[in-house]
């Protein structure tokens, strides 16, 4: 049994006292407390890599990135694929499945896959390689059999006939996969129709989607007007703080993601993002032409960034832990309460990581 003292963010609010736990939380008791800030472990639903490793490189790389992000407070994550030829996506999915079958205690728990591409618009690739695929329910079903896909990014304007697109949406619904609109150059009307039909959310709000204009609202406008859920990258490079505030006012369950690449946790230099070579310079990661290419963000930095633009700490913690866990229907994590997984992040008063526990087991920290 481990006991930690501090200011604890519980499911019912802040408690100054102690949390005791093994693999699950046993109790939270009021008492002396301390200067430590204890939050639920972070949950990242869009992560391509870290520690020099890229998800597309296979099982060992996936475990490297899971280890890196655990050290920064992420206790659960989705390994996110890139648009690529079919054989490369199959290999990447097999790698994630292999990593999930052989996890170590010092790694963030792998929840499955966020399939980001290849079923996106070739007109809004962002940093995705130009290897998009036509809508194909049979191919999507095959990908689903290779690894547990939990989130998929589709573009309403992907290439392929409407019947095939409807078939892929049907596969996702049967399998309980969250469908997000992203990498789309579509119009407001098409995106709004998807939300009205029950599509779940949006991938990296504002990025790689047709922009909001007051006479042409685009996909971004449809997300703001209709979505209950969406993800956003709060590295303060992908989205201006003012636009983040717009998203927070419009979308009730807006959650943070890192969209991290192999460059996360690494020095400046050149890394891989799928088939692309990317360059980390300062806090940004870019293609040779200057296009933002994922990020070097970790979830502890995301939390600090949200607080820096004015969010209350409890609200910021919900955006990096509680809301993404709930979005995936995970009722065993994302909050600190008796019986829940002991996925905990212990921060200093200035919100720097001191300790991380994954299922009650301490992991090495920076």
C-alpha positions as CSV (number, residue, x, y, z in Angstrom):
1,X,0.0,0.0,0.0
2,X,1.3,3.5,-1.0
3,X,0.2,6.7,0.7
4,X,0.7,10.1,-0.8
5,X,0.0,13.4,0.9
6,X,-1.0,16.6,-0.9
7,X,-3.8,18.5,-2.6
8,X,-5.8,15.8,-4.3
9,X,-8.2,16.4,-7.2
10,X,-10.9,13.8,-6.5
11,X,-14.1,13.0,-8.4
12,X,-16.0,15.3,-6.1
13,X,-13.4,18.1,-5.9
14,X,-10.2,19.1,-4.1
15,X,-9.2,17.4,-0.9
16,X,-6.2,18.4,1.3
17,X,-5.1,15.1,2.7
18,X,-3.9,11.7,1.6
19,X,-4.6,9.1,-1.0
20,X,-3.8,5.4,-0.3
21,X,-3.6,2.9,-3.1
22,X,-2.4,-0.4,-4.4
23,X,-3.3,-1.2,-8.0
24,X,-6.5,0.7,-7.4
25,X,-7.3,3.7,-5.1
26,X,-8.3,2.5,-1.6
27,X,-9.2,5.8,0.1
28,X,-8.9,9.5,0.0
29,X,-8.8,11.0,3.5
30,X,-8.8,14.6,4.7
31,X,-5.8,15.7,6.7
32,X,-2.6,17.6,6.7
33,X,-2.0,17.5,3.0
34,X,1.1,19.1,1.6
35,X,2.5,21.1,-1.3
36,X,2.1,18.3,-3.9
37,X,-0.7,18.5,-6.4
38,X,-2.1,15.0,-7.1
39,X,-4.1,14.6,-10.3
40,X,-5.6,11.6,-12.2
41,X,-3.2,10.2,-14.8
42,X,-3.4,11.9,-18.2
43,X,-5.2,10.1,-21.2
44,X,-3.9,11.0,-24.7
45,X,-6.1,9.9,-27.6
46,X,-3.8,11.1,-30.4
47,X,-0.1,10.3,-30.1
48,X,2.3,9.3,-33.0
49,X,5.5,8.9,-31.0
50,X,8.1,10.1,-28.6
51,X,11.6,9.4,-27.3
52,X,12.8,9.2,-30.9
53,X,10.4,6.5,-31.8
54,X,7.5,6.5,-34.3
55,X,4.4,4.3,-34.1
56,X,4.8,3.3,-37.7
57,X,8.1,1.6,-36.9
58,X,6.7,-1.3,-35.0
59,X,6.2,-2.8,-31.5
60,X,9.5,-1.7,-30.0
61,X,9.0,1.8,-31.1
62,X,5.4,1.9,-29.7
63,X,6.7,0.7,-26.3
64,X,9.5,3.4,-26.4
65,X,6.9,6.1,-27.0
66,X,4.7,4.7,-24.2
67,X,7.6,4.8,-21.8
68,X,8.5,8.3,-22.7
69,X,5.0,9.7,-22.3
70,X,4.5,7.8,-19.0
71,X,7.4,9.8,-17.6
72,X,5.4,13.0,-18.4
73,X,2.2,11.9,-16.7
74,X,0.4,10.1,-19.5
75,X,-0.9,6.9,-18.0
76,X,-3.1,5.8,-21.0
77,X,-2.8,6.5,-24.7
78,X,-3.9,5.6,-28.2
79,X,-1.1,4.8,-30.6
80,X,-1.9,6.8,-33.7
81,X,-1.0,5.8,-37.3
82,X,-0.2,7.8,-40.3
83,X,-1.5,7.7,-43.9
84,X,0.6,5.2,-45.7
85,X,0.4,2.4,-48.3
86,X,-1.7,-0.6,-47.1
87,X,1.3,-2.8,-46.2
88,X,2.8,-0.2,-44.0
89,X,-0.5,0.4,-42.1
90,X,-0.9,-3.4,-41.7
91,X,2.6,-3.6,-40.2
92,X,2.0,-0.7,-37.9
93,X,-1.3,-2.1,-36.6
94,X,0.4,-5.5,-36.0
95,X,3.2,-3.6,-34.1
96,X,0.7,-1.9,-31.8
97,X,-1.1,-5.3,-31.1
98,X,2.3,-6.8,-30.3
99,X,3.2,-3.9,-28.0
100,X,-0.1,-4.2,-26.2
101,X,0.5,-7.9,-25.6
102,X,3.9,-7.2,-23.9
103,X,3.7,-4.1,-21.9
104,X,6.0,-3.3,-19.0
105,X,5.1,-1.4,-15.8
106,X,7.0,1.7,-16.8
107,X,4.9,2.3,-19.8
108,X,1.6,4.2,-20.4
109,X,-1.2,1.7,-20.9
110,X,-1.9,1.2,-24.6
111,X,-5.7,1.5,-25.1
112,X,-5.5,0.6,-28.8
113,X,-5.2,2.6,-32.0
114,X,-6.3,6.0,-33.4
115,X,-6.4,5.3,-37.2
116,X,-5.7,8.8,-38.7
117,X,-5.8,8.1,-42.4
118,X,-5.7,6.8,-45.0
119,X,-9.5,7.6,-45.4
120,X,-9.0,11.4,-45.5
121,X,-9.1,14.1,-48.1
122,X,-6.0,14.5,-50.3
123,X,-6.7,18.2,-50.3
124,X,-6.2,18.5,-46.5
125,X,-3.2,16.3,-45.8
126,X,-1.6,18.6,-43.3
127,X,1.6,16.6,-42.5
128,X,0.1,13.3,-43.7
129,X,1.9,11.7,-46.6
130,X,0.1,11.7,-50.0
131,X,-1.1,8.1,-49.8
132,X,-4.8,8.5,-49.1
133,X,-7.2,5.6,-50.0
134,X,-10.7,5.5,-51.4
135,X,-13.4,4.5,-49.0
136,X,-13.3,0.8,-48.6
137,X,-15.3,-1.0,-45.9
138,X,-13.6,-4.3,-46.5
139,X,-10.1,-2.8,-46.1
140,X,-11.2,-0.9,-43.0
141,X,-12.7,-4.1,-41.5
142,X,-9.3,-5.8,-42.2
143,X,-7.5,-3.1,-40.3
144,X,-9.9,-3.5,-37.4
145,X,-9.0,-7.2,-37.1
146,X,-5.3,-6.4,-36.9
147,X,-5.5,-4.2,-33.8
148,X,-8.2,-2.7,-31.6
149,X,-9.1,0.6,-33.3
150,X,-10.8,2.8,-30.8
151,X,-10.9,6.1,-32.8
152,X,-10.8,6.7,-36.5
153,X,-10.5,9.9,-38.5
154,X,-12.6,10.1,-41.6
155,X,-13.2,13.0,-44.0
156,X,-16.7,13.5,-45.4
157,X,-15.0,14.5,-48.6
158,X,-12.8,11.4,-48.8
159,X,-12.5,9.9,-52.3
160,X,-14.9,7.0,-53.0
161,X,-18.6,6.5,-53.6
162,X,-21.2,7.4,-50.9
163,X,-22.2,3.7,-50.5
164,X,-18.6,2.8,-49.5
165,X,-18.4,5.7,-47.1
166,X,-21.6,4.7,-45.5
167,X,-20.3,1.1,-45.3
168,X,-17.2,2.3,-43.4
169,X,-19.3,4.3,-41.0
170,X,-21.4,1.1,-40.4
171,X,-18.3,-0.9,-39.6
172,X,-17.2,1.7,-37.1
173,X,-20.6,1.7,-35.4
174,X,-20.8,-2.1,-35.2
175,X,-17.4,-2.2,-33.5
176,X,-18.0,0.7,-31.2
177,X,-15.3,2.9,-32.7
178,X,-15.4,6.6,-32.2
179,X,-15.6,8.4,-35.6
180,X,-14.0,11.9,-35.9
181,X,-14.1,14.3,-38.8
182,X,-10.7,15.5,-39.7
183,X,-8.3,16.2,-42.6
184,X,-11.3,17.5,-44.6
185,X,-11.7,20.3,-47.1
186,X,-15.5,19.7,-47.1
187,X,-18.1,22.3,-46.6
188,X,-20.2,23.2,-43.6
189,X,-23.3,21.5,-44.8
190,X,-21.7,18.1,-45.3
191,X,-19.9,18.2,-42.0
192,X,-23.0,19.4,-40.2
193,X,-25.0,16.5,-41.7
194,X,-22.5,14.0,-40.3
195,X,-22.8,15.5,-36.8
196,X,-26.6,15.4,-37.1
197,X,-26.3,11.8,-38.0
198,X,-24.4,11.0,-34.8
199,X,-20.7,11.3,-35.7
200,X,-18.7,11.6,-32.5
201,X,-16.2,14.4,-32.7
202,X,-13.4,16.1,-34.6
203,X,-9.7,15.5,-35.0
204,X,-7.3,18.4,-33.9
205,X,-9.9,21.2,-34.1
206,X,-9.0,24.0,-36.5
207,X,-6.0,22.1,-38.0
208,X,-6.2,20.3,-41.4
209,X,-9.8,21.3,-41.9
210,X,-11.6,24.0,-44.0
211,X,-11.6,27.1,-41.9
212,X,-14.4,29.2,-40.4
213,X,-15.5,32.2,-42.4
214,X,-18.7,34.1,-41.6
215,X,-20.1,33.4,-45.1
216,X,-18.4,30.0,-45.6
217,X,-18.2,28.3,-42.2
218,X,-16.4,25.2,-43.4
219,X,-15.7,22.1,-41.3
220,X,-14.4,24.2,-38.4
221,X,-17.7,26.0,-38.3
222,X,-19.6,22.8,-38.3
223,X,-17.5,21.4,-35.4
224,X,-18.1,24.5,-33.4
225,X,-21.8,24.6,-34.1
226,X,-22.6,20.9,-33.7
227,X,-19.9,18.8,-32.0
228,X,-20.2,17.7,-28.3
229,X,-16.7,16.3,-28.4
230,X,-13.5,17.3,-30.2
231,X,-9.8,17.1,-29.6
232,X,-7.4,20.1,-29.7
233,X,-3.6,20.4,-29.6
234,X,-2.7,23.0,-26.9
235,X,1.0,23.5,-27.7
236,X,0.1,27.2,-28.4
237,X,1.6,26.7,-31.9
238,X,-1.2,24.8,-33.6
239,X,-4.0,26.9,-32.2
240,X,-3.9,30.5,-30.9
241,X,-5.1,30.9,-27.3
242,X,-8.0,33.0,-28.5
243,X,-9.1,30.2,-30.8
244,X,-8.7,27.7,-27.9
245,X,-11.1,29.8,-25.9
246,X,-13.6,29.8,-28.8
247,X,-13.4,26.0,-28.8
248,X,-13.9,25.8,-25.1
249,X,-17.0,28.0,-25.2
250,X,-18.6,26.1,-28.1
251,X,-17.7,22.4,-27.4
252,X,-18.8,21.0,-24.1
253,X,-16.3,18.1,-23.9
254,X,-13.3,19.5,-25.7
255,X,-10.3,17.5,-24.7
256,X,-6.5,17.9,-25.2
257,X,-4.3,15.7,-27.2
258,X,-0.6,16.0,-27.9
259,X,-0.4,14.8,-31.5
260,X,3.2,14.0,-30.4
261,X,5.8,12.8,-32.8
262,X,9.1,11.0,-32.3
263,X,10.6,14.4,-31.4
264,X,8.7,14.5,-28.1
265,X,11.2,14.4,-25.2
266,X,14.1,14.7,-27.6
267,X,16.6,17.5,-28.4
268,X,16.4,19.6,-31.6
269,X,17.1,17.6,-34.7
270,X,15.7,15.4,-37.4
271,X,13.1,12.6,-36.8
272,X,10.6,10.5,-38.7
273,X,6.9,10.9,-38.8
274,X,5.7,8.0,-40.9
275,X,7.3,8.4,-44.3
276,X,8.1,12.0,-43.6
277,X,11.4,13.4,-42.3
278,X,10.6,16.2,-39.8
279,X,12.7,18.7,-37.9
280,X,12.3,19.7,-34.3
281,X,13.3,23.4,-33.8
282,X,12.4,25.0,-30.5
283,X,9.1,23.7,-29.4
284,X,7.8,23.0,-32.9
285,X,8.1,20.1,-35.4
286,X,7.8,20.9,-39.1
287,X,8.2,19.5,-42.6
288,X,10.9,21.0,-44.8
289,X,8.4,23.5,-46.2
290,X,7.5,24.8,-42.7
291,X,4.2,22.9,-42.3
292,X,3.6,22.0,-38.7
293,X,4.0,18.2,-38.5
294,X,2.5,17.0,-35.3
295,X,4.2,18.3,-32.1
296,X,6.8,17.7,-29.5
297,X,4.1,18.2,-26.8
298,X,3.8,16.1,-23.7
299,X,0.6,16.1,-21.6
300,X,2.2,17.8,-18.6
301,X,3.2,20.7,-20.8
302,X,-0.4,20.7,-22.3
303,X,-1.7,21.0,-18.8
304,X,0.6,23.9,-18.0
305,X,-0.3,25.6,-21.3
306,X,-4.0,25.4,-20.5
307,X,-3.5,26.9,-17.1
308,X,-1.3,29.6,-18.6
309,X,-4.1,30.9,-20.8
310,X,-6.5,31.1,-17.9
311,X,-8.1,27.7,-17.2
312,X,-8.7,26.7,-13.7
313,X,-6.4,23.8,-12.8
314,X,-9.4,21.4,-12.2
315,X,-10.8,22.3,-15.6
316,X,-7.4,21.8,-17.3
317,X,-7.0,18.4,-15.6
318,X,-10.4,17.4,-16.8
319,X,-9.3,18.2,-20.4
320,X,-6.2,16.0,-20.2
321,X,-7.7,13.1,-18.2
322,X,-11.3,12.9,-17.2
323,X,-12.9,14.0,-20.5
324,X,-10.8,11.8,-22.9
325,X,-11.3,8.8,-20.6
326,X,-15.1,9.3,-20.6
327,X,-15.0,9.8,-24.4
328,X,-13.7,6.3,-24.8
329,X,-16.2,5.0,-22.2
330,X,-13.4,4.1,-19.7
331,X,-15.0,4.3,-16.3
332,X,-12.0,2.9,-14.4
333,X,-9.7,5.8,-14.9
334,X,-9.6,9.6,-15.5
335,X,-10.7,10.4,-11.9
336,X,-9.3,9.7,-8.4
337,X,-11.9,7.8,-6.4
338,X,-12.0,4.5,-4.4
339,X,-12.0,1.5,-6.7
340,X,-10.6,3.4,-9.8
341,X,-7.2,2.5,-11.2
342,X,-4.4,4.1,-9.4
343,X,-3.2,6.1,-12.4
344,X,-1.8,9.2,-10.6
345,X,0.4,12.2,-11.4
346,X,2.1,14.0,-8.6
347,X,3.1,17.6,-9.5
348,X,5.0,20.3,-7.8
349,X,3.2,23.6,-7.0
350,X,4.4,24.9,-10.4
351,X,2.9,21.9,-12.1
352,X,6.2,20.0,-12.8
353,X,6.1,16.2,-12.7
354,X,7.5,14.7,-9.5
355,X,6.1,11.2,-9.6
356,X,3.8,9.1,-11.8
357,X,2.0,5.9,-11.0
358,X,0.5,3.5,-13.6
359,X,-1.9,1.1,-12.0
360,X,-0.2,1.8,-8.6
361,X,3.3,1.2,-9.9
362,X,5.8,4.1,-9.9
363,X,7.5,4.9,-13.2
364,X,10.8,6.8,-13.6
365,X,10.3,10.5,-14.1
366,X,12.5,13.2,-15.8
